[in-house]
Amino acid sequence: MTATALPVGGLLGRRAGHTVRIVALLDRPAIWTTAVAAVLALQIALTFTHRPWLDEYQALQIALQSPDLAGLMANLRYEGHPPLWYLLLRLTGAVAPTRWVLPLVAVVPALATQLTILLRAPFGRPERLALATSAFVLFEYGTLSRSLTLGVALFVFAFAFRDRRWGWVPLALMPMADFLFGALSVVLIILRHRERRLWLPGLVAWGVVVAIAAWSVRPAPDVVPAFAPAGLVYDAGTWLNRLSVLLVPVQVGDHGLAWNGPLPLGLASIAGPLFLVFALRQLRADRLHLALWAGFAALTLGFSMLCYPLAIRHLSLMAMLLILLQWRAAERGDIPDAAFRLWLAGLSLCGLLNVGIAISEPFDTAPEAAATIERMGLADAHWVSFPDSQGQGISALLGTRFDRLGRDCAQEFIRWNVRNQVRKPFQLARGLRRIAARYGRVQLLSSVPIETTMPAGLVRPLATVPAGYDGQAYHLYTVRADLPATTRRPPPCVPGQRPLHWRE
């Protein structure tokens, strides 16, 4: 034995000893039960204390304000989403107060995902805890209330119980959550074919649901994507930068930690490619796993370049697919390597960081902005929003409609049939002048400060509500304060809406 072998062996022995003690501790039934209960309690607390952001409000408004099911299906043709999530919101809204609809619908799939991971995953208990408390499972999929929450629960459930025939039910429902889950359902069918678990009635049911989901999202003739592609090279670079958060899920905005932002450009340009290398190396031992994951990654890249730039929350499904493919490898007896376990530990640390942020600051500050508007007596005033989606929370909370720049109509939720062409300050000034010339003094809600970029006398600052974790600040202005306000209002962009009744 060499002289250097002793300290190295001793160091490895001490590390192994710590790991063995942690595993032994979690092997005690009382401690493991307590840990599982703590994760579930934390998930419930996060889901019910979370403040919605604009996409969550949009889904709730469409679900509850559509006059009937036909109107709901018509509105969804501008969203690109199948109806399952919206139907659950609408059904829950019929029996529960509006303010509790989102968490009530989200908490069931969130807890189903957690329980399936904690009790069913073939990893060690430390790895299961790390996955359950990860930034993706605990926060992105369990705390925020979107169709992603439902889709991930169906995906995990269908994967974990693919040996049961009733496991075809969540698989068949996956395309009704989102088109990305439709693609992931194809992955599951390929795996079932490889495992000789195809079941003709389940396959037929899946095909029927795919057809219904595709019919439900057929685009309206005048629909436009919320964000247009910016160019093949640029969008490919954006896709790659956003992958950085899949390796290290710390999201950064212009002024520090902020949800939905990639790592700073210098780090993102390194961490994005590193995630691809990490994922491909993890899957290299199984050609089928490698092909399935690479195919799904290529789908997200192609969609981002040609149709719509996918956000981090969508791309995070690449990480979830990687985890489930490693789950399948572990079922066959393959032990996850140190790199995979270290990655899970990092995901957990970032998840706990999100818990700390959720405790210390609100996710969105729309309630403070709504209270400020009410305090100033402007809830019934004529409001303009910039960008279009900035007023979603205020509309949901106060019932205020916002004039839409570039189109003479007012909206509560957005119908994506006109893309806002305002990119420069002079374009915004021109649009505000046009509205003021027709309606007199109006109010403006903006996500960015604009007073220094507008001509003198056009806007007057009223108040600023700082951003929450989602990075959306609320800047309130009066436009053409020298003009009298009028009672004239533009017609609704989407006629026949029902009121939301947030405060009942």
N, C-alpha and C positions, 0 to 999 in steps of 0.2 A: 504494500500500500504506500502511495506517495505521500509526501508531506502536505501537498495541497488537497488531497482527497478528504482529509479529515474535516476541515472547515466547510468545504462544499457539501459533503455528506451530512454534516451536522446541520447546516442551514436548511437543506432539503428536508431533513428529518423533522426539524422544528416546524416548517411550513406544513408538512404532511400531518404532523401531530395536531396543529390547529384545525386543519380541515376535518380530520377524523373526529375531533371533539365537537365541532359544529354539527356534523352529520349525526353523531350519536345523540346530541341534544335534541335535534329535530326528530329523531326516531322515537322519542318518548311520546306516547299518545296524547298526554295532556298538553304538552308544549306544542305539538303539531296542530292539535285542535284549536288551541288558543291563537296560533299564528294564522290559521285559515280564517277563523272568526274575525281577527283583527283586520285582515285584508278585505273581507266582505264589508265590515263596518266602515272602513275607510272609503271603500268604493261608494257605498250608499251616501256617506256624508259629502263626498266630493260631487256626486251627481246632483244631489238636492240643493247644495249651496252654490252650484255653478250658475253664473249669469250668462244668458244666451248672447250670442253675437249675431251679426246681420244674417248669415246664412241660416241659422237656427230659427230666427224670427221669420224669415222668408218662408221656410217650410211650414211653420205653424200658421202663418197668415193664409197661405194658399189652402191648407187643409181645412181651416175653420171658416174662412171668409168666402170660399167658393159657394155659390148659392145651392148647388146640388152636385150629385156625383158626375153628371154630364159636364157641368161647369168645371169641376175639379180636373177631369180628364183633359178638357180643352186647355186649361191653364198649364198642365204638365207638359204639353207639347212645346212649350217655350222653356221648359226646364231641362229636358233631356234625362229625367229620372223616371223610372217605373213607379207605380202607385202604392206599393205595399207600405212603405213608411208613412205616407200621407194618409192612407186609410186608417192606420193605427192611431195617428194623431187625431183624425176626425172622430173615430169611435170613442177615444178617451175623452175628447173635448165635449162629447154629448153627455157625459156623466160626471166630469170633474171640473173644478174651476180652471180657467184658462191658464193662470200662472203656474199650475202644477202639471200641465199636460206633458210638456217636454221631459221633465225628470221622471214622471211616472212611466212614460213609454220607454225611456232609455234605460231605466234601472233593471228591468227584467233581462234584456239581452246582455247587459253589462255583467250582471251577476252570473248568468248562464256561462258566459265566457270564462269568468274567473273560476267558477266551480269546476268546469271541464278541465282547465289547465291544472288547477291545484290537486284534483283528485284522479285525473285520468292520464296526464302526460307521463311518458315513460322515463323522464329525466329524474335525477336525484331531487330530494326535497329542497335543497338550497337553490338549484336551478329553477325549480317550479316557482318558488317564492320570488326569485329574481324576475322571471317572466311575468308573473302576476302583478308585480309592482313596477314594471317597466313603463317608460314614458309612453309607449304605444298602447299597451293594454289598459293601464290604469287611467291614463289621461286622454289620449286621442280617441280611443274607442269606448271608454267607459264613462268619462266625465262630460265631454262634449256630446250633445244630443243631435245626431244626424243619421241619415240612412247608413252611414259607415258603421255606426254602432250595431245596427241590426245585421248588416251584411257580414261583419266579422264574426258575430255570434253564430250565424248560420254556417259560415265557413268552418269555424273551429268545431262546431257540433257535428257537422257532416263528416269532417275528417276523422274526428275521434271515434265516431260510431259507424264507420264505413263497413264494419263487419255485421251490422244489423240491417235488416230490410227497412225498418222504420227510419233508418238513417238517410234513406232517399228523400224523406220529406224536407229536411232543411236543404239538402242538395238541390231539389227541384225548385225551392223557393228562392235560391240565391239570385237568379237573374232578375227577380222582381225587386231586388234592393238597389242594384246599380249595374251598369254594363260591365264594369271591372269584375264584379262578382260573377257575372255570367261567364266571363273568360276563365275565372278560377274554378267555376263549376265544371268546365271542360277538363281542366287539370285533374279534378277529382274523378271524373269519369274515366280518363285515361289510366289513372292509378287503379281504379276498380277493375278495369279490363285486364291490366297486368296481373292483378291479384285473383282474377277469375271470380269476381264478385258482381258482375253485371246482372241486373235483374230487369227483365223486359218491361213489366208494368211501371217500375220506377223510371226507366229510360223514356218510356212513352210520356209519362207525366212531366218529366223534365222538358221534353220537346214541346209539349203543349204550352207549358209556362214560358218557355223561350219565345214562342210565337206571340203569346199575349203581351209579354214584356216589350218585344220589338214593336208590336202594333201600338202600344201605349206611348212610346217615345218617338213615333214618327214626327219629324219636324213640321211645325206650322209653316205655311208658305213664306211668311215674313220674319221668321225667327233669325236672330243673329247671335253668335257666341258672345259671352260677356267679355272675353279677351280674345282678340284676333291673334293668329300667329304672327310673330315679328320677323320671321326669316328662318330658314332651315338651320343655318349655322348658329345663330343667336339662340334659338329655342333648344337646340341640342346642348349648347353650353349651359343654358339655364337648367335643363333637366339634370345634367351632370353635377352642377353645383348643388342642386337640391338634394341629391343623393348623399351629400355630406352629413345631413342630419340623420340619415339611416345608420351611419357609423357611430356618430356622437350626437344623440338627439338633444342638443342644446340649441334653441332657436333664438336668433339675434335679429333685432331691428336696427333702425338708424340711431337709436339712443340707448342701446343696451339690450338686455334680455327682452324679447318680444315674440309672441307666438306667431307661427307661420312665416318665419324668416330663416334663411339658411345661415350657415356659419359665415363670418367675414370672408370676403372674396379670396384672400390669400390662402386661408385655411380650407375653404370650400374647394378650391381648385386642386388641393391635395387629397382631402378626405373623400371627395366624391369618387375619384378613380380608385382610391384605396378600398372603398366599400365594394366596388365591383370585383376587385382582385380578391378580397376576403370572401365574398359570396361564392365566386367560381372555385376557389381553392377548397372551400368547405364541401362543395358538391362534386368535386372531381372524381371521387371514387365510384359514383353511380351515374352512368351516362344518361339514364332516363331522367333522374332528378336534375342533372345539369341542363338537359335539353328543355325540360318543362320550365325551369326558372329563367333560363335565357330567353325562351320564347315569350314569357310574360313580360320580362324586362324590355324586350324589343317592341312589344305591343305598346307599352307606356311611352317609350321613346317616339315611336311612329305617331301615336295619337297626339303627343305634345308638339310635334313638329308640323303636323298636317291639319289638325283640327282645333285643339284647345290645349293650352299649356297646363298640364296637371300640377296641382299643388302638392306640397310636402305630405299632407294627410292622405292623398291618393297614392303617392309613390311609396308611402310606408307599407303598403300591402306587399311590396317586394320583400321587405324584411319579414313580414308575417309568413309569406310563402316559404322563405328560407327556413324559418323556425319549424314550420310544419313538415317540411321535407326532412329536416334533421330529426324530427319526432319520429317519422316513419323509419329512418335508419336506426334510431335507438330501439324501436320495437323489434328489430331484427338482431339486436345485441351489440350494435356499434356504439361505443362510448364516445360522447362528444369530447372533442379535444380541448386543450387549455385555451386556445384562442376563442373558441365558441363560448366557453364558460366565462371568459373574461369579458367578452362582448355583452353577454347577458347581465353580468354584474354592472357594467357601465350603463346599460339601459335602465337598470333598477335605480342606480344613483341619480340618473337624470329624471326618472319618474318621481323620486322623492324630492328632488329639486322643484319639480312642478307642484308637488304638494305644498312645499314651503311658500311658493309664490301664490298659490291659491288661498292660503291662509292669510298672507300679508297684504294682498291687494286684490281688487275685483278683476274679473276677467274682462268685463266691458263696463263702461261708465255711462251707458245710456240712461239708467235711472237717475243719476245725478243731473244729466243734461235735461231730462224731462222735468225734473223738479225745478231746475233753474228757469226753464221756459214757463212753467206754471207760475212761479214766483213773480215773474215779470209780467204776467197777465197776457202772454202771447200764444197760448195753446190754440186759440181759434184764429190766429192771424194767418195771412197768406205766406206760406213758406216755400222756399226753393232749396233743394239739396244739391250739393256738389261734393263728390260724385253722386250719381243717381242713387246708389245703395246706402248712402250715409244716413238717411233718415229712417231706416228699417225699424230700429229699436224705438224711436220716438213715435212712429206710426203705431206700433204695437201697443205701446204703453198709454198713449194719449188719444189715439184715433186720428191724429193729424195727417192730412194729406200733403204731399210735397210736389210742387210744380217741377216738371221735368224739363231741363234745359234742352232746347232743340226740338221740342214737341209741345204743342199747346194742350197739355192735359196734366192732371194731378194723379198721384199714385199713393197707395199704401204699400202693397208689395209690387215688385218689379215684373213687368212683362218684357222679356228680352226680345223686343222687335225693333228697337232703334239703339244703335251704339252711340254713346256720347262722344262727340267729335272734339270736345274742348280739350286742348292740349297746351295751349299757350295762354298767358294772362290776358292778352288782348281779345282772345276768343271768349273767355269767361266774361270780361267786361262788356263785350258786344251782346252776349246773351242776356246779361242782367239788365242792360239798358233797354233791350227789346221788351222784357217782361215788365219793367217799371213803366215804360211808355204806355203799355196796355192796361195795367192794373194799379198804377200808383206805387206808394211805398209798400215794400215787401220785406220779408225777413229771409236771411240766408243761413243755412247750416252747412258748414264745410269741415272736411277732415284735416285740412291744412290751413295755416295762417295766410291770409291773402291781402291784408290791409296795405302792405308796403308795395304790392304789385299792381294795385288798382289806381285808376285816375283819381285825382283829388275830388272829394265830395260824393263819390259813387257809393262807398260803403262806410259804415261807422261801426266799430267793434262794440259788442254788448257784453260778452262774457266768453270765457274759455274753460272748458271742463277737461282736465288732463286725461290722457289715455290710460286704460287699464292694460292688462297683460296682452290683449290682442292688438295693441298699438294704435287704436282708433281714437284720436282726440276729437272733441266737439267744439268747434269755433262758431260762435253765434254773432251775426251781423245784422244791421239794418241797411237795406239798399234804398238809396234816394230818400233819405230822411226829410228832405225839403218838400217832398210831395205828400199830399194827403193819402191816407189809406182808403181803399174802396171795398165795397162788398162783392164786387165781381170776382168770380172764381172760374178757372178753366174746368172743363168737364173731366170726369174720371177717366183715367187711361183704361181701366178694366171696369166696365159698368156692371151693376147688379151685385156688388159685393155685400156680404153680411158684415155687421159690426163685430169686432173681436171681443169686446167685453172683458178686457184684461182685469179690471178691478172688481169684478163680481166674485 
